[in-house]
C-alpha cells in the first residue's frame, strides 16, 4: 500500500526513503520526481490532473512506499472553468 503525505516544504522530505514527490506549480503544471532525482517529469497545467492519478501507478512500478504532495493544486482550466 502506498502512503500519501501532504507537505508544505521540501525540508519535510525524508532523507533515506524511496519516495515520489508531486510538486504543484503556482503557475499551473506539476513536477514529479524521485528522491534520488533519477526520475523527473514536468507536465503542463492541462495534463497535471491525469498525471496526479497516474503517479500512483508509477510509484507502484518503481516500488516506492510513499508519495509526497508538495504545494497546493489548481485544477482550473485557463478559461477559469472547472
PyMOL Python script that loads the backbone (N, CA, C, O; Angstrom):
from pymol import cmd

cmd.read_pdbstr("""\
ATOM      1  N   UNK A   1       0.839  -1.178   0.000  1.00  0.00           N
ATOM      2  CA  UNK A   1       0.000   0.000   0.000  1.00  0.00           C
ATOM      3  C   UNK A   1       0.888   1.247   0.000  1.00  0.00           C
ATOM      4  O   UNK A   1       1.873   1.324   0.733  1.00  0.00           O
ATOM      5  N   UNK A   2       0.526   2.194  -0.816  1.00  0.00           N
ATOM      6  CA  UNK A   2       1.299   3.427  -0.934  1.00  0.00           C
ATOM      7  C   UNK A   2       0.702   4.488  -0.018  1.00  0.00           C
ATOM      8  O   UNK A   2      -0.499   4.757  -0.061  1.00  0.00           O
ATOM      9  N   UNK A   3       1.545   5.080   0.801  1.00  0.00           N
ATOM     10  CA  UNK A   3       1.114   6.121   1.728  1.00  0.00           C
ATOM     11  C   UNK A   3       1.234   7.482   1.045  1.00  0.00           C
ATOM     12  O   UNK A   3       2.247   7.776   0.410  1.00  0.00           O
ATOM     13  N   UNK A   4       0.185   8.319   1.179  1.00  0.00           N
ATOM     14  CA  UNK A   4       0.181   9.666   0.606  1.00  0.00           C
ATOM     15  C   UNK A   4       0.318  10.670   1.743  1.00  0.00           C
ATOM     16  O   UNK A   4      -0.420  10.614   2.727  1.00  0.00           O
ATOM     17  N   UNK A   5       1.278  11.597   1.596  1.00  0.00           N
ATOM     18  CA  UNK A   5       1.562  12.569   2.649  1.00  0.00           C
ATOM     19  C   UNK A   5       1.613  13.961   2.039  1.00  0.00           C
ATOM     20  O   UNK A   5       2.336  14.190   1.069  1.00  0.00           O
ATOM     21  N   UNK A   6       0.851  14.891   2.602  1.00  0.00           N
ATOM     22  CA  UNK A   6       0.884  16.287   2.158  1.00  0.00           C
ATOM     23  C   UNK A   6       1.927  17.047   2.972  1.00  0.00           C
ATOM     24  O   UNK A   6       1.962  16.948   4.198  1.00  0.00           O
ATOM     25  N   UNK A   7       2.773  17.804   2.283  1.00  0.00           N
ATOM     26  CA  UNK A   7       3.790  18.604   2.961  1.00  0.00           C
ATOM     27  C   UNK A   7       3.783  20.014   2.381  1.00  0.00           C
ATOM     28  O   UNK A   7       3.251  20.242   1.294  1.00  0.00           O
ATOM     29  N   UNK A   8       4.366  20.943   3.099  1.00  0.00           N
ATOM     30  CA  UNK A   8       4.376  22.333   2.636  1.00  0.00           C
ATOM     31  C   UNK A   8       5.761  22.816   2.230  1.00  0.00           C
ATOM     32  O   UNK A   8       5.894  23.906   1.674  1.00  0.00           O
ATOM     33  N   UNK A   9       6.799  22.018   2.501  1.00  0.00           N
ATOM     34  CA  UNK A   9       8.164  22.445   2.204  1.00  0.00           C
ATOM     35  C   UNK A   9       9.028  21.241   1.838  1.00  0.00           C
ATOM     36  O   UNK A   9       8.808  20.137   2.336  1.00  0.00           O
ATOM     37  N   UNK A  10      10.008  21.459   0.969  1.00  0.00           N
ATOM     38  CA  UNK A  10      10.953  20.380   0.620  1.00  0.00           C
ATOM     39  C   UNK A  10      11.759  19.936   1.831  1.00  0.00           C
ATOM     40  O   UNK A  10      12.261  18.812   1.860  1.00  0.00           O
ATOM     41  N   UNK A  11      11.888  20.787   2.814  1.00  0.00           N
ATOM     42  CA  UNK A  11      12.643  20.430   4.032  1.00  0.00           C
ATOM     43  C   UNK A  11      11.998  19.277   4.784  1.00  0.00           C
ATOM     44  O   UNK A  11      12.658  18.604   5.576  1.00  0.00           O
ATOM     45  N   UNK A  12      10.717  19.045   4.542  1.00  0.00           N
ATOM     46  CA  UNK A  12       9.999  17.980   5.235  1.00  0.00           C
ATOM     47  C   UNK A  12      10.189  16.610   4.581  1.00  0.00           C
ATOM     48  O   UNK A  12       9.714  15.606   5.113  1.00  0.00           O
ATOM     49  N   UNK A  13      10.870  16.553   3.448  1.00  0.00           N
ATOM     50  CA  UNK A  13      11.082  15.275   2.773  1.00  0.00           C
ATOM     51  C   UNK A  13      12.077  14.421   3.551  1.00  0.00           C
ATOM     52  O   UNK A  13      13.072  14.941   4.056  1.00  0.00           O
ATOM     53  N   UNK A  14      11.823  13.116   3.656  1.00  0.00           N
ATOM     54  CA  UNK A  14      12.773  12.240   4.342  1.00  0.00           C
ATOM     55  C   UNK A  14      14.052  12.089   3.524  1.00  0.00           C
ATOM     56  O   UNK A  14      14.027  12.225   2.301  1.00  0.00           O
ATOM     57  N   UNK A  15      15.141  11.814   4.177  1.00  0.00           N
ATOM     58  CA  UNK A  15      16.440  11.715   3.503  1.00  0.00           C
ATOM     59  C   UNK A  15      16.714  10.331   2.926  1.00  0.00           C
ATOM     60  O   UNK A  15      17.289  10.227   1.842  1.00  0.00           O
ATOM     61  N   UNK A  16      16.325   9.284   3.609  1.00  0.00           N
ATOM     62  CA  UNK A  16      16.774   7.943   3.209  1.00  0.00           C
ATOM     63  C   UNK A  16      15.639   6.984   2.871  1.00  0.00           C
ATOM     64  O   UNK A  16      15.759   5.786   3.127  1.00  0.00           O
ATOM     65  N   UNK A  17      14.575   7.464   2.321  1.00  0.00           N
ATOM     66  CA  UNK A  17      13.479   6.589   1.929  1.00  0.00           C
ATOM     67  C   UNK A  17      13.234   6.730   0.447  1.00  0.00           C
ATOM     68  O   UNK A  17      13.464   7.789  -0.136  1.00  0.00           O
ATOM     69  N   UNK A  18      12.765   5.656  -0.159  1.00  0.00           N
ATOM     70  CA  UNK A  18      12.395   5.720  -1.577  1.00  0.00           C
ATOM     71  C   UNK A  18      10.990   6.309  -1.665  1.00  0.00           C
ATOM     72  O   UNK A  18      10.044   5.770  -1.091  1.00  0.00           O
ATOM     73  N   UNK A  19      10.867   7.411  -2.383  1.00  0.00           N
ATOM     74  CA  UNK A  19       9.567   8.054  -2.489  1.00  0.00           C
ATOM     75  C   UNK A  19       9.452   8.845  -3.787  1.00  0.00           C
ATOM     76  O   UNK A  19      10.445   9.101  -4.469  1.00  0.00           O
ATOM     77  N   UNK A  20       8.234   9.221  -4.108  1.00  0.00           N
ATOM     78  CA  UNK A  20       7.931  10.051  -5.262  1.00  0.00           C
ATOM     79  C   UNK A  20       7.349  11.356  -4.745  1.00  0.00           C
ATOM     80  O   UNK A  20       6.562  11.355  -3.799  1.00  0.00           O
ATOM     81  N   UNK A  21       7.729  12.461  -5.357  1.00  0.00           N
ATOM     82  CA  UNK A  21       7.217  13.772  -4.946  1.00  0.00           C
ATOM     83  C   UNK A  21       6.406  14.359  -6.095  1.00  0.00           C
ATOM     84  O   UNK A  21       6.835  14.341  -7.248  1.00  0.00           O
ATOM     85  N   UNK A  22       5.234  14.876  -5.764  1.00  0.00           N
ATOM     86  CA  UNK A  22       4.382  15.588  -6.713  1.00  0.00           C
ATOM     87  C   UNK A  22       4.384  17.041  -6.258  1.00  0.00           C
ATOM     88  O   UNK A  22       3.809  17.373  -5.221  1.00  0.00           O
ATOM     89  N   UNK A  23       5.026  17.898  -7.027  1.00  0.00           N
ATOM     90  CA  UNK A  23       5.146  19.312  -6.647  1.00  0.00           C
ATOM     91  C   UNK A  23       4.270  20.155  -7.569  1.00  0.00           C
ATOM     92  O   UNK A  23       4.472  20.181  -8.783  1.00  0.00           O
ATOM     93  N   UNK A  24       3.295  20.844  -6.977  1.00  0.00           N
ATOM     94  CA  UNK A  24       2.383  21.698  -7.734  1.00  0.00           C
ATOM     95  C   UNK A  24       3.043  23.041  -7.980  1.00  0.00           C
ATOM     96  O   UNK A  24       3.655  23.609  -7.076  1.00  0.00           O
ATOM     97  N   UNK A  25       2.925  23.547  -9.185  1.00  0.00           N
ATOM     98  CA  UNK A  25       3.461  24.864  -9.514  1.00  0.00           C
ATOM     99  C   UNK A  25       2.371  25.909  -9.321  1.00  0.00           C
ATOM    100  O   UNK A  25       1.210  25.658  -9.645  1.00  0.00           O
ATOM    101  N   UNK A  26       2.726  27.063  -8.802  1.00  0.00           N
ATOM    102  CA  UNK A  26       1.744  28.135  -8.624  1.00  0.00           C
ATOM    103  C   UNK A  26       1.261  28.679  -9.962  1.00  0.00           C
ATOM    104  O   UNK A  26       0.201  29.301 -10.029  1.00  0.00           O
ATOM    105  N   UNK A  27       2.022  28.454 -11.024  1.00  0.00           N
ATOM    106  CA  UNK A  27       1.636  28.915 -12.362  1.00  0.00           C
ATOM    107  C   UNK A  27       0.854  27.846 -13.115  1.00  0.00           C
ATOM    108  O   UNK A  27       0.498  28.047 -14.277  1.00  0.00           O
ATOM    109  N   UNK A  28       0.587  26.739 -12.484  1.00  0.00           N
ATOM    110  CA  UNK A  28      -0.074  25.621 -13.150  1.00  0.00           C
ATOM    111  C   UNK A  28       0.969  24.634 -13.622  1.00  0.00           C
ATOM    112  O   UNK A  28       2.097  25.008 -13.945  1.00  0.00           O
ATOM    113  N   UNK A  29       0.590  23.389 -13.659  1.00  0.00           N
ATOM    114  CA  UNK A  29       1.543  22.357 -14.032  1.00  0.00           C
ATOM    115  C   UNK A  29       2.110  21.678 -12.802  1.00  0.00           C
ATOM    116  O   UNK A  29       1.906  22.125 -11.673  1.00  0.00           O
ATOM    117  N   UNK A  30       2.809  20.613 -13.037  1.00  0.00           N
ATOM    118  CA  UNK A  30       3.290  19.778 -11.951  1.00  0.00           C
ATOM    119  C   UNK A  30       4.650  19.197 -12.298  1.00  0.00           C
ATOM    120  O   UNK A  30       4.932  18.902 -13.460  1.00  0.00           O
ATOM    121  N   UNK A  31       5.488  19.033 -11.286  1.00  0.00           N
ATOM    122  CA  UNK A  31       6.750  18.326 -11.445  1.00  0.00           C
ATOM    123  C   UNK A  31       6.698  17.086 -10.563  1.00  0.00           C
ATOM    124  O   UNK A  31       6.358  17.167  -9.383  1.00  0.00           O
ATOM    125  N   UNK A  32       7.035  15.947 -11.140  1.00  0.00           N
ATOM    126  CA  UNK A  32       7.126  14.696 -10.405  1.00  0.00           C
ATOM    127  C   UNK A  32       8.593  14.309 -10.355  1.00  0.00           C
ATOM    128  O   UNK A  32       9.274  14.347 -11.380  1.00  0.00           O
ATOM    129  N   UNK A  33       9.096  13.935  -9.177  1.00  0.00           N
ATOM    130  CA  UNK A  33      10.486  13.494  -9.101  1.00  0.00           C
ATOM    131  C   UNK A  33      10.670  12.495  -7.974  1.00  0.00           C
ATOM    132  O   UNK A  33       9.895  12.462  -7.018  1.00  0.00           O
ATOM    133  N   UNK A  34      11.709  11.681  -8.103  1.00  0.00           N
ATOM    134  CA  UNK A  34      12.035  10.694  -7.080  1.00  0.00           C
ATOM    135  C   UNK A  34      13.068  11.279  -6.131  1.00  0.00           C
ATOM    136  O   UNK A  34      13.643  12.336  -6.391  1.00  0.00           O
ATOM    137  N   UNK A  35      13.291  10.580  -5.032  1.00  0.00           N
ATOM    138  CA  UNK A  35      14.211  11.090  -4.004  1.00  0.00           C
ATOM    139  C   UNK A  35      15.627  11.237  -4.523  1.00  0.00           C
ATOM    140  O   UNK A  35      16.369  12.102  -4.056  1.00  0.00           O
ATOM    141  N   UNK A  36      16.015  10.411  -5.477  1.00  0.00           N
ATOM    142  CA  UNK A  36      17.386  10.465  -5.989  1.00  0.00           C
ATOM    143  C   UNK A  36      17.549  11.478  -7.116  1.00  0.00           C
ATOM    144  O   UNK A  36      18.668  11.829  -7.487  1.00  0.00           O
ATOM    145  N   UNK A  37      16.432  11.943  -7.654  1.00  0.00           N
ATOM    146  CA  UNK A  37      16.494  12.843  -8.797  1.00  0.00           C
ATOM    147  C   UNK A  37      16.648  12.094 -10.109  1.00  0.00           C
ATOM    148  O   UNK A  37      16.700  12.698 -11.180  1.00  0.00           O
ATOM    149  N   UNK A  38      16.720  10.778 -10.016  1.00  0.00           N
ATOM    150  CA  UNK A  38      16.902   9.954 -11.213  1.00  0.00           C
ATOM    151  C   UNK A  38      15.688  10.030 -12.138  1.00  0.00           C
ATOM    152  O   UNK A  38      15.829  10.052 -13.361  1.00  0.00           O
ATOM    153  N   UNK A  39      14.511  10.069 -11.550  1.00  0.00           N
ATOM    154  CA  UNK A  39      13.280  10.161 -12.325  1.00  0.00           C
ATOM    155  C   UNK A  39      12.691  11.551 -12.145  1.00  0.00           C
ATOM    156  O   UNK A  39      12.528  12.020 -11.018  1.00  0.00           O
ATOM    157  N   UNK A  40      12.375  12.208 -13.246  1.00  0.00           N
ATOM    158  CA  UNK A  40      11.753  13.531 -13.163  1.00  0.00           C
ATOM    159  C   UNK A  40      10.871  13.728 -14.388  1.00  0.00           C
ATOM    160  O   UNK A  40      11.253  13.376 -15.504  1.00  0.00           O
ATOM    161  N   UNK A  41       9.689  14.295 -14.169  1.00  0.00           N
ATOM    162  CA  UNK A  41       8.740  14.552 -15.238  1.00  0.00           C
ATOM    163  C   UNK A  41       8.043  15.872 -14.951  1.00  0.00           C
ATOM    164  O   UNK A  41       7.521  16.069 -13.854  1.00  0.00           O
ATOM    165  N   UNK A  42       8.028  16.770 -15.916  1.00  0.00           N
ATOM    166  CA  UNK A  42       7.302  18.031 -15.786  1.00  0.00           C
ATOM    167  C   UNK A  42       6.142  18.003 -16.762  1.00  0.00           C
ATOM    168  O   UNK A  42       6.323  17.706 -17.943  1.00  0.00           O
ATOM    169  N   UNK A  43       4.953  18.310 -16.271  1.00  0.00           N
ATOM    170  CA  UNK A  43       3.772  18.342 -17.133  1.00  0.00           C
ATOM    171  C   UNK A  43       3.070  19.685 -16.986  1.00  0.00           C
ATOM    172  O   UNK A  43       3.114  20.307 -15.924  1.00  0.00           O
ATOM    173  N   UNK A  44       2.431  20.120 -18.046  1.00  0.00           N
ATOM    174  CA  UNK A  44       1.710  21.386 -18.051  1.00  0.00           C
ATOM    175  C   UNK A  44       0.387  21.285 -17.319  1.00  0.00           C
ATOM    176  O   UNK A  44      -0.045  20.200 -16.929  1.00  0.00           O
ATOM    177  N   UNK A  45      -0.244  22.419 -17.139  1.00  0.00           N
ATOM    178  CA  UNK A  45      -1.493  22.513 -16.391  1.00  0.00           C
ATOM    179  C   UNK A  45      -2.599  21.651 -16.998  1.00  0.00           C
ATOM    180  O   UNK A  45      -3.422  21.098 -16.268  1.00  0.00           O
ATOM    181  N   UNK A  46      -2.623  21.534 -18.312  1.00  0.00           N
ATOM    182  CA  UNK A  46      -3.680  20.767 -18.977  1.00  0.00           C
ATOM    183  C   UNK A  46      -3.628  19.277 -18.642  1.00  0.00           C
ATOM    184  O   UNK A  46      -4.646  18.592 -18.741  1.00  0.00           O
ATOM    185  N   UNK A  47      -2.468  18.766 -18.249  1.00  0.00           N
ATOM    186  CA  UNK A  47      -2.337  17.326 -18.013  1.00  0.00           C
ATOM    187  C   UNK A  47      -2.013  16.960 -16.575  1.00  0.00           C
ATOM    188  O   UNK A  47      -1.836  15.778 -16.279  1.00  0.00           O
ATOM    189  N   UNK A  48      -1.926  17.930 -15.667  1.00  0.00           N
ATOM    190  CA  UNK A  48      -1.474  17.532 -14.335  1.00  0.00           C
ATOM    191  C   UNK A  48      -2.511  16.753 -13.548  1.00  0.00           C
ATOM    192  O   UNK A  48      -2.135  15.991 -12.657  1.00  0.00           O
ATOM    193  N   UNK A  49      -3.798  16.907 -13.832  1.00  0.00           N
ATOM    194  CA  UNK A  49      -4.807  16.095 -13.139  1.00  0.00           C
ATOM    195  C   UNK A  49      -4.644  14.620 -13.515  1.00  0.00           C
ATOM    196  O   UNK A  49      -4.728  13.742 -12.656  1.00  0.00           O
ATOM    197  N   UNK A  50      -4.411  14.360 -14.795  1.00  0.00           N
ATOM    198  CA  UNK A  50      -4.187  12.988 -15.262  1.00  0.00           C
ATOM    199  C   UNK A  50      -2.949  12.391 -14.598  1.00  0.00           C
ATOM    200  O   UNK A  50      -3.004  11.276 -14.080  1.00  0.00           O
ATOM    201  N   UNK A  51      -1.842  13.115 -14.608  1.00  0.00           N
ATOM    202  CA  UNK A  51      -0.595  12.590 -14.057  1.00  0.00           C
ATOM    203  C   UNK A  51      -0.631  12.481 -12.541  1.00  0.00           C
ATOM    204  O   UNK A  51       0.123  11.697 -11.964  1.00  0.00           O
ATOM    205  N   UNK A  52      -1.487  13.251 -11.887  1.00  0.00           N
ATOM    206  CA  UNK A  52      -1.611  13.132 -10.436  1.00  0.00           C
ATOM    207  C   UNK A  52      -2.207  11.783 -10.059  1.00  0.00           C
ATOM    208  O   UNK A  52      -1.873  11.215  -9.019  1.00  0.00           O
ATOM    209  N   UNK A  53      -3.078  11.282 -10.901  1.00  0.00           N
ATOM    210  CA  UNK A  53      -3.633   9.942 -10.693  1.00  0.00           C
ATOM    211  C   UNK A  53      -2.620   8.888 -11.142  1.00  0.00           C
ATOM    212  O   UNK A  53      -2.428   7.877 -10.467  1.00  0.00           O
ATOM    213  N   UNK A  54      -1.989   9.124 -12.261  1.00  0.00           N
ATOM    214  CA  UNK A  54      -1.011   8.190 -12.826  1.00  0.00           C
ATOM    215  C   UNK A  54       0.197   7.998 -11.909  1.00  0.00           C
ATOM    216  O   UNK A  54       0.861   6.965 -11.989  1.00  0.00           O
ATOM    217  N   UNK A  55       0.494   8.958 -11.049  1.00  0.00           N
ATOM    218  CA  UNK A  55       1.665   8.839 -10.171  1.00  0.00           C
ATOM    219  C   UNK A  55       1.551   7.641  -9.230  1.00  0.00           C
ATOM    220  O   UNK A  55       2.573   7.101  -8.807  1.00  0.00           O
ATOM    221  N   UNK A  56       0.327   7.209  -8.889  1.00  0.00           N
ATOM    222  CA  UNK A  56       0.172   6.019  -8.055  1.00  0.00           C
ATOM    223  C   UNK A  56       0.682   4.780  -8.788  1.00  0.00           C
ATOM    224  O   UNK A  56       1.358   3.939  -8.195  1.00  0.00           O
ATOM    225  N   UNK A  57       0.359   4.670 -10.067  1.00  0.00           N
ATOM    226  CA  UNK A  57       0.845   3.536 -10.860  1.00  0.00           C
ATOM    227  C   UNK A  57       2.364   3.603 -11.010  1.00  0.00           C
ATOM    228  O   UNK A  57       3.050   2.583 -10.935  1.00  0.00           O
ATOM    229  N   UNK A  58       2.877   4.805 -11.221  1.00  0.00           N
ATOM    230  CA  UNK A  58       4.319   4.995 -11.351  1.00  0.00           C
ATOM    231  C   UNK A  58       5.037   4.610 -10.056  1.00  0.00           C
ATOM    232  O   UNK A  58       6.052   3.914 -10.090  1.00  0.00           O
ATOM    233  N   UNK A  59       4.516   5.057  -8.931  1.00  0.00           N
ATOM    234  CA  UNK A  59       5.121   4.729  -7.634  1.00  0.00           C
ATOM    235  C   UNK A  59       5.096   3.220  -7.390  1.00  0.00           C
ATOM    236  O   UNK A  59       6.058   2.660  -6.866  1.00  0.00           O
ATOM    237  N   UNK A  60       4.022   2.578  -7.763  1.00  0.00           N
ATOM    238  CA  UNK A  60       3.925   1.127  -7.589  1.00  0.00           C
ATOM    239  C   UNK A  60       4.958   0.407  -8.459  1.00  0.00           C
ATOM    240  O   UNK A  60       5.624  -0.520  -7.997  1.00  0.00           O
ATOM    241  N   UNK A  61       5.090   0.835  -9.721  1.00  0.00           N
ATOM    242  CA  UNK A  61       6.061   0.203 -10.629  1.00  0.00           C
ATOM    243  C   UNK A  61       7.499   0.400 -10.159  1.00  0.00           C
ATOM    244  O   UNK A  61       8.334  -0.492 -10.310  1.00  0.00           O
ATOM    245  N   UNK A  62       7.783   1.571  -9.588  1.00  0.00           N
ATOM    246  CA  UNK A  62       9.136   1.854  -9.104  1.00  0.00           C
ATOM    247  C   UNK A  62       9.367   1.320  -7.688  1.00  0.00           C
ATOM    248  O   UNK A  62      10.453   1.474  -7.128  1.00  0.00           O
ATOM    249  N   UNK A  63       8.334   0.689  -7.115  1.00  0.00           N
ATOM    250  CA  UNK A  63       8.373   0.108  -5.774  1.00  0.00           C
ATOM    251  C   UNK A  63       8.649   1.146  -4.695  1.00  0.00           C
ATOM    252  O   UNK A  63       9.425   0.906  -3.770  1.00  0.00           O
ATOM    253  N   UNK A  64       8.008   2.298  -4.826  1.00  0.00           N
ATOM    254  CA  UNK A  64       8.087   3.334  -3.798  1.00  0.00           C
ATOM    255  C   UNK A  64       6.959   3.111  -2.798  1.00  0.00           C
ATOM    256  O   UNK A  64       5.881   2.642  -3.165  1.00  0.00           O
ATOM    257  N   UNK A  65       7.207   3.446  -1.540  1.00  0.00           N
ATOM    258  CA  UNK A  65       6.214   3.256  -0.487  1.00  0.00           C
ATOM    259  C   UNK A  65       5.403   4.511  -0.203  1.00  0.00           C
ATOM    260  O   UNK A  65       4.304   4.432   0.347  1.00  0.00           O
ATOM    261  N   UNK A  66       5.941   5.667  -0.576  1.00  0.00           N
ATOM    262  CA  UNK A  66       5.284   6.928  -0.221  1.00  0.00           C
ATOM    263  C   UNK A  66       5.264   7.904  -1.397  1.00  0.00           C
ATOM    264  O   UNK A  66       6.173   7.932  -2.227  1.00  0.00           O
ATOM    265  N   UNK A  67       4.196   8.701  -1.436  1.00  0.00           N
ATOM    266  CA  UNK A  67       4.089   9.812  -2.376  1.00  0.00           C
ATOM    267  C   UNK A  67       3.878  11.065  -1.541  1.00  0.00           C
ATOM    268  O   UNK A  67       2.974  11.120  -0.707  1.00  0.00           O
ATOM    269  N   UNK A  68       4.707  12.062  -1.767  1.00  0.00           N
ATOM    270  CA  UNK A  68       4.577  13.337  -1.070  1.00  0.00           C
ATOM    271  C   UNK A  68       3.999  14.372  -2.022  1.00  0.00           C
ATOM    272  O   UNK A  68       4.511  14.564  -3.125  1.00  0.00           O
ATOM    273  N   UNK A  69       2.932  15.038  -1.594  1.00  0.00           N
ATOM    274  CA  UNK A  69       2.349  16.138  -2.362  1.00  0.00           C
ATOM    275  C   UNK A  69       2.851  17.437  -1.761  1.00  0.00           C
ATOM    276  O   UNK A  69       2.650  17.705  -0.576  1.00  0.00           O
ATOM    277  N   UNK A  70       3.503  18.238  -2.585  1.00  0.00           N
ATOM    278  CA  UNK A  70       4.116  19.487  -2.138  1.00  0.00           C
ATOM    279  C   UNK A  70       3.407  20.658  -2.800  1.00  0.00           C
ATOM    280  O   UNK A  70       3.375  20.753  -4.027  1.00  0.00           O
ATOM    281  N   UNK A  71       2.840  21.548  -1.998  1.00  0.00           N
ATOM    282  CA  UNK A  71       2.140  22.710  -2.534  1.00  0.00           C
ATOM    283  C   UNK A  71       0.650  22.454  -2.695  1.00  0.00           C
ATOM    284  O   UNK A  71       0.139  21.412  -2.286  1.00  0.00           O
ATOM    285  N   UNK A  72      -0.039  23.418  -3.295  1.00  0.00           N
ATOM    286  CA  UNK A  72      -1.485  23.354  -3.472  1.00  0.00           C
ATOM    287  C   UNK A  72      -1.839  23.174  -4.940  1.00  0.00           C
ATOM    288  O   UNK A  72      -1.336  23.913  -5.786  1.00  0.00           O
ATOM    289  N   UNK A  73      -2.695  22.207  -5.260  1.00  0.00           N
ATOM    290  CA  UNK A  73      -3.082  22.014  -6.660  1.00  0.00           C
ATOM    291  C   UNK A  73      -4.064  23.077  -7.136  1.00  0.00           C
ATOM    292  O   UNK A  73      -4.792  23.668  -6.338  1.00  0.00           O
ATOM    293  N   UNK A  74      -4.074  23.311  -8.440  1.00  0.00           N
ATOM    294  CA  UNK A  74      -5.039  24.203  -9.076  1.00  0.00           C
ATOM    295  C   UNK A  74      -5.547  23.478 -10.312  1.00  0.00           C
ATOM    296  O   UNK A  74      -4.854  23.412 -11.327  1.00  0.00           O
ATOM    297  N   UNK A  75      -6.754  22.936 -10.227  1.00  0.00           N
ATOM    298  CA  UNK A  75      -7.296  22.152 -11.325  1.00  0.00           C
ATOM    299  C   UNK A  75      -8.148  22.974 -12.279  1.00  0.00           C
ATOM    300  O   UNK A  75      -8.765  22.415 -13.186  1.00  0.00           O
ATOM    301  N   UNK A  76      -8.196  24.281 -12.096  1.00  0.00           N
ATOM    302  CA  UNK A  76      -8.992  25.099 -13.012  1.00  0.00           C
ATOM    303  C   UNK A  76      -8.305  25.163 -14.371  1.00  0.00           C
ATOM    304  O   UNK A  76      -7.087  25.019 -14.469  1.00  0.00           O
ATOM    305  N   UNK A  77      -9.093  25.380 -15.410  1.00  0.00           N
ATOM    306  CA  UNK A  77      -8.539  25.497 -16.755  1.00  0.00           C
ATOM    307  C   UNK A  77      -8.142  26.944 -17.004  1.00  0.00           C
ATOM    308  O   UNK A  77      -8.408  27.814 -16.174  1.00  0.00           O
ATOM    309  N   UNK A  78      -7.522  27.199 -18.114  1.00  0.00           N
ATOM    310  CA  UNK A  78      -7.072  28.559 -18.415  1.00  0.00           C
ATOM    311  C   UNK A  78      -8.236  29.527 -18.599  1.00  0.00           C
ATOM    312  O   UNK A  78      -8.044  30.739 -18.503  1.00  0.00           O
ATOM    313  N   UNK A  79      -9.448  29.012 -18.864  1.00  0.00           N
ATOM    314  CA  UNK A  79     -10.612  29.876 -19.034  1.00  0.00           C
ATOM    315  C   UNK A  79     -11.316  30.139 -17.711  1.00  0.00           C
ATOM    316  O   UNK A  79     -12.272  30.912 -17.657  1.00  0.00           O
ATOM    317  N   UNK A  80     -10.851  29.501 -16.651  1.00  0.00           N
ATOM    318  CA  UNK A  80     -11.472  29.685 -15.350  1.00  0.00           C
ATOM    319  C   UNK A  80     -12.566  28.676 -15.066  1.00  0.00           C
ATOM    320  O   UNK A  80     -13.148  28.696 -13.981  1.00  0.00           O
ATOM    321  N   UNK A  81     -12.863  27.792 -16.009  1.00  0.00           N
ATOM    322  CA  UNK A  81     -13.874  26.764 -15.803  1.00  0.00           C
ATOM    323  C   UNK A  81     -13.228  25.535 -15.191  1.00  0.00           C
ATOM    324  O   UNK A  81     -12.040  25.275 -15.381  1.00  0.00           O
ATOM    325  N   UNK A  82     -14.031  24.789 -14.457  1.00  0.00           N
ATOM    326  CA  UNK A  82     -13.527  23.569 -13.844  1.00  0.00           C
ATOM    327  C   UNK A  82     -14.103  22.380 -14.563  1.00  0.00           C
ATOM    328  O   UNK A  82     -13.808  21.240 -14.206  1.00  0.00           O
TER     329      UNK A  82
END
""", "prot")
cmd.dss("prot")
cmd.show_as("cartoon", "prot")
cmd.util.cbc("prot")
cmd.orient("prot")
